[in-house]
Amino acid sequence: MDKHLFLNGGGPPFTQDLARKYKDIAGEGAGPVVVLFVERGESWEDYAPVYTRPLADAGLTEFRYLPLPATPADVVVQSIETCSGIIIGGGDTDLYADYIVDTAIGGAIKRRYESGVPVAGFSAGALISPELCIISAKDNESRLFDHRKGLNLIPELLLSVHFTQWDDEDHLRTAVRTFGELPNYGIDEETGIYLLNGALEMAEGGGVYSVVNDILTKIH
């Protein structure tokens, strides 16, 4: 079964062509696209639809918004088990990892991903998707390079988001020095990549970068 992973370097919305690609894959299944996001201070009803608007424009019609931690875990798991697509939002990366990784929710996401359901992550949602969740010094209270366990939807991938906007080349280089010459991407805001079975298939937006043989290269 093909596996479909969409990783976005900033917050929503999807870029246009990636939204169409996601719609084409999710549209083959039954059930709504579920949107998982950690609640912030403002009313989630105001910002959550930004995740799905390009998908609605592309032709998807059914969505279910699941704010965390307000939605009971069993409700989230049941929703994931009957969905046609999964979107994981952005915000505080540590909170997303706390609420999703190593939980029944994370297990359900991985099972559905491995069954061919497309998964999309925005910023924090992208960072928790690989085996290793690499957290920038600009994205945690310690203000130091950090890492923790991710969902392991894809092994051996190092990911940096808000790459140009946060001037995070040193962060990505630190990740490569720490964990070795693994595949790695620095993704700008308003930019996304689509991985088919773990391989880069498509990119859209501002810039996607990679450190190879100690040289930073723009690959899109």
N, C-alpha and C positions, 0 to 999 in steps of 0.2 A: 504494500500500500504506500503510495507516495505521501510524503510529509511536507507540509506547507507552513513556512514561518515568515512573518512579515515583521521587520524590526525598524522602528522609526526613531530618529535621533532627537526628536523633541516631542512636544505635546501634539494633540490632534489639531486639524483633521488629517486624514489620509491625503497623499498626493493623488491627482486625478487618475493616472494610469494604474497605480497600485490599488486604488479603490475598485477600479473595473476588474483587475485581476482577482482581487479578494472576492468580489461579488460572483465572478464566474465559478470559483471553486465552491464557495459557500452555497451558491444557488443550486448546486447539484444535490444538496442534502435536504433533510426535513427538519423543521423546528426553527426557532428564532436564533439570531446571533445574540449571544450573551455578552454584556459589557460589565467587567469587574473593575471597580475603582474604589480607592480609599477615600472616604468622605473628607472634605475640607471644611472650612468654616462656613462657606456660603451654601445656599440651597443647591443640591446636586441637580435638581430638575432644570436649572438654568444652564449648566455647562455640559452635562452628560450627553445631550444630543449632538454636540459638536463631533463626537467620535463617529457617529453613524450618518450624519448628513450626506457626505459624499457617497456612501453606500446606498442610501435611499435614492439619491440622484441617479445612481447607476442601475437601480432596479430592485434592490432588496427592500422588503416591506415589513419584516417582522423582527423586532428587537426586544430584548429584556435587559433592563438595567438593574444591577445587583450591587448596591453600595455596601462596602465593608467598613467596620465590622457589624453594621446594623442588621444585615441579612443573615439569618441563621445558617450555619455551615451546611446542614443537611439540605436546606432549600437550594443553596448554591450548587452543591454536588448534583442534586437531582436535575437542576436546570442545565448544567454542563452535560450531563449524560444524555440529554434529549435535544441538544443544540445543533445547529449547522455551522457555527463558527464561534470563535472566542476572541474577545478583545480585552487586553489588560492595560489599564490606564497608567497615567503618570502622576508623579508627586514625590513623596518621601520614600526613597528606595528601601530603606530599612523597614519601614512600616509595611510596604508591599511584600517584602521577604517574610516578615513576621506573620502576616495574615495568610500567606499563600504557600510558601515553600515549606516542605515537611509537614503538610497538613492534608486532610482528606480532599480539600479543594485542589491542592497541587497534584495529588495523585489522579484526580479525575481529569484535570487538564492534560496531564501527560498521556493518559489512556486514550483520550479523544484525539489528541494530536497524532498519536501513533496509528490511529484508525483512519487518518486522512482528513480530519476536520482542521481547517486553517486556524492558526493562532496568530494574532497580531499584538505586538507590544509597543507602547509609546513611552519613551524615556525610561522611567523606572520599570515599567512593564517589559520593555526590551531587555534591560539589564538583568532581570531575574530569570530570563529565559534560558541562557546557557547553563552548562554544568557549574561554572564559576560566575558568581555575581561580583563584578569588579566595581568598586565605588570610589568615585573621585573625591579628593580632598575638599572640593567645592560642594560636595553633596552629602556631607555628614558632619555631626557636631564636633568630632575630634579635629577636623581640618587636616587629616592625614590620609594617605592612601590606605584603602581598606578593601577587604574582600570577604565574602561569605558564600555559603552554599546556594546554588541556584536550582531551577527546576530540572535542569539537565534535559531539556528538549533537544539540545544539540551539544555534544561533548566537544571539548578542546576548541573553544572559541572565546577570544577575549574581545570585549565590546566597550566602546566609549561613546557616550552620547553628548549632545550639545557641543560637539567637538571644537569647531572653530569659535563658536560664541563663548565658550569657557576657556579658550586657549589651552586645550588639554593634551597637546602633543606630549609633554613630559609625563603626563598620567599614563597615556597609552604605552610609552616607552618603558615606564616603570613596570607595567603589567607584563610586558614581553620579557624584560630582564628577570622578573620574579618567577614567571611560569614557563619560560622558554619560548622558542620560535613557533608558537601556535598560530593558526589563522587568526587574524585580528582586523577589526574595522573601527574606525573613528567616523561617526555619522553626524553630520550637521543637522541643525534644526530645519524643519520644513523639507526633510529628506528621509527617504525610506529605502530599504532593500528587501528583496524577496528571495528567500532561500528555498530551493527545491531539493529535498533529501539532503539538506545540509550544504549544498553548493550554491554559490551566488548565481542567480538566474536573471535578476532584473534590479535596476536601481533607478531612482528618480528623485530629482530635487537638486539641492545646492552642491554638496560635496561628500564623497565617501573616500576615506583614506586608509592606508595600511602600512605598517612598519615591516619591511622585508629586508633581511640582511643589514639591519640597522639604518635603513634609508626609508624615510617617510615618502610614500608615493600616493598621489591622488589617482584613484582607480575609477572614479566617476566624477 
